[in-house]
Amino acid sequence: MQISTHHLEKLHSYKETLVTSAVILTCLFLSILFQADNTLQSISRSIFFLIILPVLYIKFILKNDLADWGWNLENKKEGAVLASISLCLALIIFYLLIRWAGFSSHYHVNTLIQYNFWLFLLYELFFLNIFFFAQEFFFKGFVLSAFRQFSFWTILIQSGLYFALFILSKTFSWQTSPFMFISLVGGLIAYKTRSFFYSYIFGLSFIIILDAYIIHLVK
């Protein structure tokens, strides 16, 4: 019995999704397994397992363009609008949490950067930025693009994996709640624009503003 071209393409698509899923889980597992003794080691670990390995897989195994996996700046107008709306929404929600739910007593900013503006900038724009960029590419670019065939469910898939990362690394807490919020809202932005950069810009801007406001309250 002959197999139609349509069925062969469908079989190839399923096979690719299965292999990509294995790569995703391997990268996540290794990023947790390899312990880091300091910040520089943590940065190196994130870059290697969440950026370099997925990029090598996309470029040399799948032989795809990175632009097809979210590494692009297309749909600029839609991206700017969605990122701006999401930022306003996030600031309102977390302001209400700070005002009425005592969020500021559960969310802490490193004391080393609370009283030094330049250390604050270094931490937010270098250390946090690198960690966050790596996570955004991996989840909003690599994972979301891998499961895009499942429509809006792909947003929940990438968020679910992100939540699982916090749970497995035992860092699930109020401290990670802004990032979990970004995971869902940013996932929608990345899904609509087919680019993780707009989610990244929204998320990084939100965290910097939130941290600055928490420091303001502490002072």
N, C-alpha and C positions, 0 to 999 in steps of 0.2 A: 504494500500500500504506500503510495506516494504521499509525502508530507508537503503541504503547500508552502509557498514562500512566506505567507503571513504567519503560519504556525512556527516556521523556523526562526523568523524575526522575534516572535513572542518568546520562544524557548531561549534564544540568545539574550533577550532582555532580562528574563528571570534569572538566568545563569549569572549575568553581570551584576544584578542586584544582590544575589546571594554572595558572590565573591566580595563585592564592595562592603556588604554588611559584616563579613568576617574581618575585613581590613579595619573597618570602623571600630569594632569591638576589640580588636588586637591593639590598636592605637590607644584606646581608652584604658585597657587593662595595663599596658606597659607604662602609661603616664601615671598610673596609681602605684604600680609595683616598684618602680624605680624611685627610691627615697632621695630627697634633696636635703643637704645639710645646711644650705644657706640660700639667700635670694638669687644669687647668680646661677647656682645649680638648678633652682626652680625655673628660672627663665630659660636656661638651656634645654631643660626637659620639655617645657611647653613648646618651644620653637621646634624641637626635633620631632616629637610625637604628634603634635597637633597641626604643624605646618609642613615641615620637610617631608615626612613620610607620606601624607596624603598627596602632596604635590608630585612626588616621585611616582606614586601609583597612577595619578591622573595623566601625567605626561608620558610615562614610559610603558605602563601596562595597558591603560585604556587608550592611550595616544589621543587624548582629547585636549582641546584648548581650555586653559584655566578660566577664560571668560564665560564658558558654558557652565562653570561650577561656582558662579557668584563673584569671581574676581574681575569685576568690571564696574564702570561708572555710567551705565546706560540708564535710561528712564530718570534723568536728573530732576525734572520738574516733579514727577510723582514721588520720587524719593525724598526731595526736599520738603514737600507738603506733608507726607506721612511722618517723617522724622520730626518735624516741627510740632505737629499735632500730638504725637506720642510723647515728646518732651514736656509739653504743657500738661498733658494728662498725668504723666508720672510725677511731676512736681506738685500738682494739686493733691493727688492721692497720698503722697508721702508727707506732704505738709499736714494733711488731716490726720495721718497716723501719728505724726509727731505731736500735734496739738491735742488729740483726743485719746490716743491709744498708748502713749508713753514710749513711742518707738525710739526716741533719742536715748532712753535709758538702757536699751538693749543693743543699740548699734553704736559701735565704738570706732573712733579714728585713732590711729597710732599716735601715741603721745609725743613721739619725736618730731612729728610734723605739725603739731598743733600750735607751736609758738615760733615757728620759723617759716616764713613765707617761701623762701627759696627751697628749703627741704620739701615743703608741700608740693611745689611745682615739680621738683625732681621726682618725687614719688608718684604723683598723679600722671605726669606726662611721659615718664620713662618706664618705671617698674610696673605700675598698674596698666599703663598703656600697652606694653608688650604682652602681658598676661591676657588682657582683655582682647587684643587683636587676634591672638592665637586661638582663643576660644570662639570668637566670632567667626573666623574663617572656618574652623573645624565644624561647628554646629550649624551656623547659618549659611555657610557656603558648601562644604563637603557633604555633611549629613543631609541637609535639606535638599540639595540637588540630587543626591543619590536616591531619595524616596519621593521625588516630585510627582512621580506617576500615581501616587496615592492621594493626589489633590490636597485639600486643606488638612488631611490627616497628617501630612508630613510635618506640619507645624508642631503638632502634639508629639510626634515621634522624636523630633530633635529636642524638644523641651523635656520629654520623658527621659531621654538619655542624659541630658544635662542635670536633671534632678538626681538621677541615679548616681552620677559622678560625685555629687555632694554627699549623698547617703553613704556610698562605698568608702569615700575618703573621710567620713565622719565629720563633715564640716557643715551639715545641714542645720541652720539656725537663723535667728533674726538677722545676723550679720550678712547672710547670703540672700536674704529676701529681695533686695533691690536687683540682684543679678537674676533671680528667678523670674521677677517681673519683666526684666529686659528680655529674658529668654522667650517668653510668650509674645510680648508686643513686638520685639525685634524680629521674631520669627515671621510674624505677619508682614512686616515691612520687607524682609528679604524675599518672602514668597511672592509678594505683589510686584516687586521691582526686579527680581532675579539678580540681585546684587546684595552682598552682605555689608558693603561699605556704608550704606545709609543707616542700617541698624547699628553698626559700629559707632558712627558719629553720634547718633542719638544716645546710645548707651553710655559712651564715654563722657559726653557732655552732662548727662544726668548724674552720673556718679561724682564727677568733679563738683558740680553745684551742690549736691547732697552733702558731700564731705565738708565743703566750705561752710555750709549752713550749720552743720552739726558742730563744727569747730567754733563758729560764732556763738552758738548757744552755750557751749562749755565755757567760753571766755566771759 
